[in-house]
Amino acid sequence: MWNFRPARPNDADAACIVLRRSIEYLCSTDHGGDPAILGPWLANKTPEHVTAWINANPAGFIVGVGPDGIVGVGSVVASGEIRLNYVAPWARFRGVSKGLLRAMEDHAASLGATVCTLTSTITAHDFYRRCGYVDIGPPVQSFAGTEAFPIRRAISYTGFYPAEYAVYVFVPF
């Protein structure tokens, strides 16, 4: 069972660890251990940057929390663009990414967005397609030179994650 809530500035250190470990260990298909790719990808995943992202988007920077602390990090802006969706390696395949995605979609829909968009890694592309996202163009190069997939999905507000600060529980099926 996971709780999904807006991140607080004091979550930045733990969120940063999740971001970095997810990229390092779960996205190896994308970076192949190449420092020229991994270095730029991790460069802004620092507690200072994460704190700034939380402060800039307090309701849309969402964390998944389990009994042992933060296990997922997501970020969505009012337009519906998903900017982050990362899960800790030790929580993979346990419903965290789906819960974060659902919370982000609902938050964006509560602000008036009708579509969520993102540019997916190779690692996550099949996950998003299983969640109803469709490709909206050919693969593109990401900022670090890896292949990425622009995708989107129509959304509507379900009440799963309203804009007010509260904790919602997602139980994976």
C-alpha positions as CSV (number, residue, x, y, z in Angstrom):
1,M,0.0,0.0,0.0
2,W,1.3,3.4,-1.0
3,N,0.4,6.9,-0.1
4,F,0.6,9.7,-2.7
5,R,0.9,13.3,-1.6
6,P,2.5,16.6,-2.6
7,A,6.2,16.7,-1.7
8,R,7.5,18.9,0.9
9,P,10.9,20.7,0.8
10,N,12.1,18.3,3.6
11,D,11.4,15.4,1.2
12,A,14.1,16.6,-1.2
13,D,17.0,14.5,0.0
14,A,15.0,11.2,-0.1
15,A,13.4,12.2,-3.4
16,C,16.8,12.9,-4.8
17,I,18.0,9.4,-3.8
18,V,15.0,7.8,-5.5
19,L,15.6,9.8,-8.7
20,R,19.3,9.0,-8.9
21,R,19.0,5.3,-8.1
22,S,16.1,4.8,-10.5
23,I,18.1,6.4,-13.3
24,E,21.3,4.6,-12.4
25,Y,19.8,1.1,-12.0
26,L,16.5,1.0,-13.8
27,C,17.3,3.1,-16.9
28,S,20.5,1.2,-17.8
29,T,18.9,0.3,-21.2
30,D,18.8,4.0,-21.9
31,H,22.3,5.0,-20.7
32,G,24.2,1.8,-21.0
33,G,26.5,2.9,-18.2
34,D,28.0,5.5,-20.4
35,P,29.2,8.4,-18.3
36,A,28.7,10.8,-21.2
37,I,24.9,10.1,-21.0
38,L,24.6,9.3,-17.3
39,G,26.5,12.4,-16.1
40,P,24.2,15.0,-17.8
41,W,21.1,13.0,-16.8
42,L,22.1,13.0,-13.1
43,A,23.6,16.5,-13.0
44,N,20.5,18.3,-11.8
45,K,19.3,15.5,-9.5
46,T,20.6,17.2,-6.4
47,P,18.7,18.0,-3.2
48,E,19.0,21.7,-4.1
49,H,17.4,21.3,-7.5
50,V,14.7,19.0,-6.1
51,T,13.9,21.5,-3.4
52,A,13.6,24.2,-6.1
53,W,11.3,22.0,-8.2
54,I,9.1,21.3,-5.1
55,N,8.9,25.0,-4.3
56,A,8.0,25.9,-7.9
57,N,5.3,23.3,-8.2
58,P,4.1,22.4,-4.7
59,A,0.9,20.5,-5.6
60,G,2.2,18.9,-8.8
61,F,5.5,17.5,-7.4
62,I,4.2,14.2,-5.9
63,V,5.9,11.5,-3.9
64,G,4.8,7.9,-3.3
65,V,5.4,6.9,0.3
66,G,5.6,3.5,1.8
67,P,6.4,2.1,5.2
68,D,10.1,2.7,4.6
69,G,9.8,6.2,3.2
70,I,9.7,7.7,-0.2
71,V,9.7,5.2,-3.0
72,G,8.5,7.2,-6.0
73,V,8.8,10.7,-7.4
74,G,6.6,12.4,-10.0
75,S,6.0,15.8,-11.3
76,V,3.3,17.2,-13.6
77,V,2.5,20.8,-14.6
78,A,-0.9,22.4,-15.1
79,S,-0.7,21.9,-18.9
80,G,-0.6,18.1,-18.3
81,E,3.1,17.7,-19.1
82,I,4.6,14.9,-17.0
83,R,8.2,15.8,-16.2
84,L,9.2,13.1,-13.8
85,N,8.0,9.6,-12.9
86,Y,10.7,7.5,-11.2
87,V,10.5,4.6,-8.8
88,A,13.1,3.3,-6.4
89,P,14.6,0.1,-7.6
90,W,13.6,-1.7,-4.4
91,A,9.9,-0.8,-5.1
92,R,9.8,-1.7,-8.8
93,F,6.8,-3.7,-10.1
94,R,4.8,-2.9,-6.9
95,G,2.3,-0.3,-8.2
96,V,4.2,2.8,-7.4
97,S,4.7,4.1,-10.9
98,K,1.0,3.4,-11.7
99,G,-0.1,5.2,-8.6
100,L,2.1,8.2,-9.3
101,L,0.9,8.3,-12.9
102,R,-2.7,8.2,-11.7
103,A,-2.1,10.9,-9.1
104,M,-0.4,13.1,-11.7
105,E,-3.1,12.7,-14.3
106,D,-5.8,13.5,-11.7
107,H,-4.0,16.5,-10.5
108,A,-3.5,17.8,-14.1
109,A,-7.2,17.1,-14.9
110,S,-8.3,19.0,-11.7
111,L,-6.5,22.0,-13.1
112,G,-8.3,21.7,-16.5
113,A,-5.9,19.6,-18.6
114,T,-7.5,17.1,-20.9
115,V,-4.4,15.4,-22.0
116,C,-1.2,14.3,-20.4
117,T,2.0,14.3,-22.4
118,L,5.6,13.2,-21.8
119,T,8.7,12.1,-23.5
120,S,9.3,8.5,-22.4
121,T,12.6,6.7,-22.0
122,I,13.1,3.4,-23.7
123,T,12.9,1.7,-20.3
124,A,9.4,3.1,-19.5
125,H,7.9,3.2,-23.0
126,D,6.1,-0.2,-22.8
127,F,4.8,0.8,-19.3
128,Y,3.2,3.9,-20.6
129,R,1.7,2.1,-23.6
130,R,0.1,-0.4,-21.2
131,C,-1.3,2.5,-19.3
132,G,-3.1,3.8,-22.4
133,Y,-0.5,6.3,-23.7
134,V,0.0,6.4,-27.5
135,D,3.0,7.5,-29.5
136,I,2.5,11.0,-31.1
137,G,5.5,11.0,-33.4
138,P,8.7,9.3,-34.2
139,P,11.3,8.7,-31.5
140,V,13.4,11.8,-30.8
141,Q,16.8,12.3,-29.1
142,S,16.6,13.3,-25.4
143,F,18.9,16.0,-24.0
144,A,21.6,13.4,-23.3
145,G,21.4,11.8,-26.7
146,T,19.3,8.8,-25.8
147,E,16.2,7.7,-27.8
148,A,12.9,9.0,-26.4
149,F,9.3,8.7,-27.3
150,P,6.8,11.5,-27.3
151,I,3.5,10.1,-26.0
152,R,0.1,11.3,-24.8
153,R,-3.2,10.1,-23.2
154,A,-6.5,11.8,-22.8
155,I,-7.4,12.3,-19.1
156,S,-10.4,13.3,-17.0
157,Y,-10.7,14.1,-13.4
158,T,-11.6,11.2,-11.1
159,G,-11.2,12.6,-7.7
160,F,-8.3,10.3,-6.9
161,Y,-5.9,13.2,-6.3
162,P,-7.6,16.5,-5.7
163,A,-5.5,19.7,-5.6
164,E,-5.8,20.1,-1.8
165,Y,-3.1,18.8,0.4
166,A,-4.2,15.4,1.5
167,V,-3.0,11.8,1.5
168,Y,-4.6,9.2,-0.8
169,V,-4.0,5.5,-0.7
170,F,-3.5,3.4,-3.8
171,V,-3.7,-0.3,-3.3
172,P,-2.3,-2.2,-6.4
173,F,-4.5,-4.9,-7.8
